[in-house]
Amino acid sequence: MSEFSGKTFAKASVPAGAFPVDPRTGFTEECRLCPRECGVRRDSEKGNGFCRSPYTPQLIRAAAHFGEEPCISGQRGSGTLFFTGCHLSCVYCQNHTISRRMIPGYPADADTLRQVIDSLLEQGVHNISFVSASHFSRPIAAVLQGLNLPVPVVWNCSGYESVSALRELEGLVDIYLPDFKYADEALGRQLSLAPDYPRTALAAIREMLRQTGPFCLGEDGLLKKGVLIRHLILPGYIENTLRVIDILEDELPKGAFLFSLLGQYTPIRALQQDGSLKRFPTLQRTLTKAEFDRVWDYLSFSSLEDGYVQEPDSAGEEAIPAFDGTGLPLSSFSQ
């Protein structure tokens, strides 16, 4: 991953208990945690909403992760908790086995989440990062309210977030890592079943910035607080990326956030084989040099000055973590 700042370009050197339910029915209240506002009732074991998830967080991996931006991974890694389920439906999702709950995960109550966090802290990680956990934000917030962590809390999300749900995280999350996937409503509908993605993500990021204020890097180069916005360049959809850059430049305060441009799009073999990508031929290949160069030139002439660029040669399925229960106290789970 490369770093850009002030239009200079330098290679970065990075070597307890149950959750509340309705006592009359055993279910939680109608769920409106994400922008889809399904209104379904989710109990500790099942949920029939868009995310396909019960109310209890479903955890699949907890380990030091070194694949994030240098200001997040540092030298000792980011203490990353991966959850299953998702309230988007991206046809190209590299983590489709967990986002679509093909691997359901392990139910983690408050005590288990605290145990996992303690284990990660003992490993010396730079932060505790919750990945794709928005559909579990309320029970996770309840856990965080009882903790006084010595490292920042990171919320790594799709950008398709409810402002009201984000407000429940205020004071509990130090760093937000949202995506900004689409500037085009039609593309949001086609690729993620979310035509309202652009305006929803922009409102969410404004709320994140309100909570954290301008980004703050420590003397060690690690992000202490703030918002780092990510965007994955999709092959064949370069105009979308250029419009994303325009939106971030025009709609958000200059110098308040970091921007990470990701060029490592990887067409997942399993998604090609099951027909998910059949209607999207350009998503069945990686980014071309010409496409990447066009985006880089456009970014270079924008007013965005601080952030990172991951180049196309980083693409590959080998970078996807193993979603196999790593780091989980499996003896404490009951399936």
C-alpha positions as CSV (number, residue, x, y, z in Angstrom):
1,M,0.0,0.0,0.0
2,S,1.3,3.4,-0.9
3,E,0.7,6.7,0.9
4,F,-0.1,10.1,-0.5
5,S,0.1,13.3,1.5
6,G,0.2,16.8,0.0
7,K,0.5,15.2,-3.4
8,T,3.7,13.5,-2.5
9,F,3.8,9.7,-3.0
10,A,5.9,7.5,-0.8
11,K,5.9,3.8,-0.1
12,A,4.7,3.1,3.4
13,S,7.0,1.1,5.6
14,V,4.9,-1.4,7.5
15,P,6.9,-4.4,8.2
16,A,-21.8,-11.2,30.1
17,G,-24.5,-12.6,29.6
18,A,-27.5,-12.5,27.3
19,F,-28.8,-9.5,25.5
20,P,-32.2,-8.0,26.2
21,V,-35.3,-9.4,24.5
22,D,-39.0,-8.8,24.7
23,P,-40.1,-10.7,27.9
24,R,-43.5,-11.5,26.4
25,T,-42.3,-13.0,23.1
26,G,-38.6,-13.8,23.5
27,F,-37.9,-11.5,20.6
28,T,-36.2,-8.1,20.4
29,E,-38.2,-5.1,19.3
30,E,-38.7,-4.6,15.6
31,C,-35.2,-4.1,14.1
32,R,-34.4,-0.8,12.5
33,L,-30.6,-0.8,13.1
34,C,-29.7,-0.4,9.4
35,P,-31.1,1.8,6.6
36,R,-33.3,-0.9,5.3
37,E,-35.4,-0.8,8.5
38,C,-36.8,-4.3,7.9
39,G,-38.8,-4.1,11.1
40,V,-38.4,-7.9,11.7
41,R,-38.1,-9.3,15.2
42,R,-34.7,-11.0,15.8
43,D,-34.1,-13.3,18.8
44,S,-30.9,-14.9,20.0
45,E,-31.1,-17.7,17.5
46,K,-32.7,-16.4,14.3
47,G,-33.6,-13.4,12.3
48,N,-35.5,-13.1,9.0
49,G,-34.4,-9.6,8.0
50,F,-32.2,-8.6,5.1
51,C,-29.0,-9.4,7.0
52,R,-30.3,-13.0,7.8
53,S,-28.9,-12.6,11.3
54,P,-30.2,-13.2,14.8
55,Y,-29.8,-10.4,17.5
56,T,-26.9,-12.1,19.2
57,P,-23.6,-11.2,17.4
58,Q,-22.3,-14.0,15.2
59,L,-18.5,-14.1,15.3
60,I,-16.2,-16.0,12.9
61,R,-12.7,-14.7,13.5
62,A,-10.7,-12.7,16.0
63,A,-7.0,-12.1,15.3
64,A,-4.3,-9.5,14.7
65,H,-4.8,-8.4,11.1
66,F,-2.0,-6.8,9.1
67,G,-3.8,-6.0,5.8
68,E,-5.2,-2.6,6.8
69,E,-3.8,0.8,6.1
70,P,-0.4,1.4,7.8
71,C,-2.0,3.8,10.3
72,I,-4.4,1.0,11.4
73,S,-2.3,-2.2,11.2
74,G,1.0,-0.6,12.4
75,Q,3.7,-3.2,13.4
76,R,1.6,-5.3,15.7
77,G,-1.6,-5.5,13.8
78,S,-5.2,-4.5,14.2
79,G,-7.2,-6.6,16.7
80,T,-10.0,-7.5,14.3
81,L,-13.3,-9.2,15.0
82,F,-15.1,-10.5,11.9
83,F,-18.9,-11.0,12.1
84,T,-21.2,-12.9,9.7
85,G,-24.2,-11.5,7.9
86,C,-24.5,-8.1,6.1
87,H,-27.2,-5.6,5.3
88,L,-25.8,-5.1,1.8
89,S,-25.8,-7.6,-1.0
90,C,-22.8,-6.8,-3.1
91,V,-22.6,-9.2,-6.1
92,Y,-18.8,-9.1,-5.9
93,C,-18.2,-9.5,-2.2
94,Q,-14.9,-11.1,-1.4
95,N,-16.2,-12.2,2.0
96,H,-19.4,-13.7,0.5
97,T,-19.1,-16.9,2.6
98,I,-19.7,-14.9,5.8
99,S,-21.7,-11.9,4.5
100,R,-24.2,-14.3,3.0
101,R,-24.0,-16.5,6.1
102,M,-22.9,-19.6,4.1
103,I,-20.7,-19.9,7.2
104,P,-23.1,-18.8,10.0
105,G,-20.5,-18.0,12.7
106,Y,-20.6,-18.6,16.4
107,P,-23.1,-16.8,18.8
108,A,-21.0,-14.5,21.0
109,D,-22.7,-13.1,24.1
110,A,-21.4,-10.1,26.1
111,D,-19.1,-12.3,28.2
112,T,-17.6,-14.0,25.2
113,L,-17.0,-10.7,23.4
114,R,-15.2,-9.3,26.4
115,Q,-13.1,-12.5,26.6
116,V,-12.1,-12.2,22.9
117,I,-11.2,-8.5,23.3
118,D,-9.1,-9.3,26.3
119,S,-7.2,-12.0,24.3
120,L,-6.5,-9.6,21.5
121,L,-5.2,-6.9,23.9
122,E,-2.9,-9.5,25.4
123,Q,-1.4,-9.9,21.9
124,G,-0.4,-6.3,21.8
125,V,-2.7,-5.1,19.0
126,H,-2.9,-1.4,18.2
127,N,-6.7,-1.2,18.3
128,I,-9.9,-3.3,18.5
129,S,-11.7,-3.3,15.2
130,F,-15.3,-4.5,14.6
131,V,-15.7,-5.6,10.9
132,S,-19.2,-5.6,9.3
133,A,-20.9,-5.4,12.7
134,S,-23.5,-2.8,12.0
135,H,-26.4,-5.3,12.3
136,F,-25.1,-6.1,15.8
137,S,-24.3,-2.5,16.8
138,R,-26.7,-2.3,19.7
139,P,-25.5,-5.4,21.7
140,I,-21.9,-4.5,20.8
141,A,-22.5,-0.9,22.1
142,A,-23.8,-2.4,25.4
143,V,-20.5,-4.3,25.8
144,L,-18.3,-1.3,24.9
145,Q,-20.2,0.8,27.5
146,G,-18.8,-1.4,30.2
147,L,-15.2,-1.3,29.0
148,N,-12.3,1.2,29.4
149,L,-10.0,0.0,26.6
150,P,-6.3,1.2,26.4
151,V,-6.5,1.3,22.6
152,P,-8.8,2.9,20.1
153,V,-12.0,1.2,19.0
154,V,-12.4,1.0,15.2
155,W,-15.8,0.6,13.4
156,N,-15.0,-0.9,10.0
157,C,-18.2,-0.8,7.9
158,S,-19.8,-0.5,4.5
159,G,-20.8,3.1,4.8
160,Y,-24.4,2.1,4.4
161,E,-25.3,3.0,7.9
162,S,-28.2,4.4,9.9
163,V,-27.4,7.8,11.5
164,S,-29.6,6.9,14.5
165,A,-27.6,3.7,15.0
166,L,-24.3,5.5,14.7
167,R,-25.4,7.9,17.5
168,E,-25.7,4.9,19.8
169,L,-22.0,4.4,19.2
170,E,-21.0,8.0,20.0
171,G,-18.3,8.1,22.6
172,L,-17.6,4.4,22.2
173,V,-15.9,4.4,18.8
174,D,-12.7,6.4,18.2
175,I,-12.1,5.6,14.5
176,Y,-14.6,5.0,11.7
177,L,-13.5,3.1,8.6
178,P,-16.5,3.4,6.2
179,D,-16.6,2.5,2.6
180,F,-18.0,5.0,0.1
181,K,-18.8,2.5,-2.7
182,Y,-21.1,4.3,-5.1
183,A,-21.9,7.8,-6.3
184,D,-24.4,6.4,-8.7
185,E,-27.8,5.3,-7.4
186,A,-28.4,3.0,-10.3
187,L,-25.1,1.2,-9.6
188,G,-25.9,0.9,-5.9
189,R,-29.2,-0.8,-7.0
190,Q,-27.5,-3.1,-9.5
191,L,-24.6,-4.2,-7.4
192,S,-25.8,-4.0,-3.8
193,L,-29.6,-3.7,-3.9
194,A,-29.2,-0.2,-2.4
195,P,-30.3,2.6,-4.7
196,D,-30.2,5.0,-1.7
197,Y,-26.5,4.2,-1.0
198,P,-24.9,7.5,-2.1
199,R,-27.1,9.8,0.1
200,T,-27.2,7.3,3.0
201,A,-23.5,6.9,3.1
202,L,-22.8,10.6,2.8
203,A,-25.2,11.3,5.7
204,A,-23.5,8.5,7.8
205,I,-20.0,9.8,7.1
206,R,-21.0,13.3,8.1
207,E,-22.3,11.9,11.4
208,M,-19.0,10.0,11.9
209,L,-17.0,13.2,11.3
210,R,-19.3,15.1,13.8
211,Q,-18.5,12.5,16.4
212,T,-14.7,12.2,15.9
213,G,-13.7,15.6,14.6
214,P,-10.6,15.8,12.3
215,F,-8.4,12.8,12.1
216,C,-5.5,12.6,14.5
217,L,-2.3,10.7,13.9
218,G,0.1,9.9,16.8
219,E,3.8,10.4,16.7
220,D,4.0,6.6,16.0
221,G,2.0,7.2,12.8
222,L,-1.0,5.4,14.1
223,L,-4.5,6.8,13.8
224,K,-5.8,7.7,17.2
225,K,-9.2,9.1,16.2
226,G,-11.0,10.2,13.1
227,V,-12.5,8.9,9.9
228,L,-10.7,7.0,7.1
229,I,-12.9,6.6,4.0
230,R,-12.3,3.7,1.7
231,H,-13.2,3.3,-2.0
232,L,-12.7,0.2,-4.1
233,I,-12.3,0.9,-7.8
234,L,-14.5,-1.5,-9.7
235,P,-13.3,-2.6,-13.2
236,G,-15.5,-1.0,-15.9
237,Y,-17.0,1.5,-13.6
238,I,-14.3,4.2,-13.5
239,E,-16.8,7.1,-13.8
240,N,-18.3,6.0,-10.5
241,T,-14.9,6.3,-8.8
242,L,-14.3,9.8,-10.3
243,R,-17.7,10.9,-9.0
244,V,-17.0,9.5,-5.6
245,I,-13.8,11.6,-5.5
246,D,-15.9,14.7,-6.5
247,I,-18.4,14.1,-3.7
248,L,-15.8,13.7,-1.0
249,E,-14.1,16.8,-2.3
250,D,-17.2,18.9,-2.5
251,E,-19.4,17.7,0.3
252,L,-17.0,17.0,3.2
253,P,-14.6,19.4,5.1
254,K,-11.2,19.6,3.6
255,G,-8.4,18.0,5.6
256,A,-10.8,16.4,8.1
257,F,-10.5,12.8,7.0
258,L,-8.2,10.3,5.4
259,F,-9.0,8.7,2.0
260,S,-7.9,5.2,1.0
261,L,-8.2,4.4,-2.7
262,L,-8.2,0.6,-3.3
263,G,-7.2,-0.8,-6.6
264,Q,-7.0,-4.5,-5.6
265,Y,-10.4,-5.6,-6.8
266,T,-10.4,-9.4,-7.1
267,P,-13.0,-11.4,-9.1
268,I,-13.8,-14.3,-6.7
269,R,-13.8,-17.7,-8.5
270,A,-16.8,-19.0,-6.6
271,L,-18.9,-16.0,-7.6
272,Q,-18.0,-16.5,-11.2
273,Q,-18.9,-20.1,-10.9
274,D,-22.3,-19.6,-9.2
275,G,-23.4,-17.0,-11.7
276,S,-23.3,-14.0,-9.4
277,L,-21.1,-12.0,-11.8
278,K,-22.8,-13.3,-15.0
279,R,-24.5,-10.0,-15.8
280,F,-21.4,-7.9,-15.0
281,P,-18.6,-9.0,-17.4
282,T,-16.1,-6.3,-16.3
283,L,-16.3,-7.6,-12.7
284,Q,-15.0,-10.9,-13.9
285,R,-11.5,-9.3,-14.4
286,T,-9.1,-7.2,-12.4
287,L,-8.5,-3.5,-12.9
288,T,-6.4,-2.6,-15.9
289,K,-3.4,-0.3,-15.7
290,A,-5.1,2.3,-17.9
291,E,-8.1,2.3,-15.5
292,F,-6.0,2.7,-12.4
293,D,-3.8,5.4,-14.0
294,R,-6.9,7.4,-15.0
295,V,-8.2,7.3,-11.4
296,W,-4.8,8.2,-10.0
297,D,-4.4,11.1,-12.3
298,Y,-7.8,12.4,-11.3
299,L,-7.1,12.0,-7.6
300,S,-3.8,13.8,-8.1
301,F,-5.6,16.9,-9.4
302,S,-8.2,16.8,-6.6
303,S,-8.0,18.6,-3.3
304,L,-7.8,15.3,-1.4
305,E,-4.4,15.4,0.2
306,D,-4.1,12.8,2.9
307,G,-4.5,9.0,2.6
308,Y,-3.4,5.8,0.9
309,V,-3.5,4.1,-2.5
310,Q,-3.4,0.4,-2.9
311,E,-2.3,-0.6,-6.4
312,P,-3.8,-3.3,-8.6
313,D,-0.8,-5.7,-8.0
314,S,-2.2,-6.3,-4.5
315,A,-5.2,-8.2,-6.0
316,G,-5.6,-11.9,-5.1
317,E,-7.8,-14.3,-3.1
318,E,-4.8,-15.2,-1.0
319,A,-5.3,-11.9,0.9
320,I,-8.7,-13.0,2.2
321,P,-8.5,-14.2,5.9
322,A,-9.5,-17.7,6.8
323,F,-13.0,-17.6,8.3
324,D,-12.5,-20.7,10.4
325,G,-13.0,-19.7,14.0
326,T,-9.5,-18.5,14.5
327,G,-9.1,-16.7,17.9
328,L,-12.4,-17.8,19.3
329,P,-12.9,-19.6,22.6
330,L,-14.8,-22.3,20.8
331,S,-15.5,-24.3,24.0
332,S,-17.6,-21.4,25.2
333,F,-19.9,-21.5,22.2
334,S,-23.0,-23.6,21.7
335,Q,-24.3,-24.0,18.2
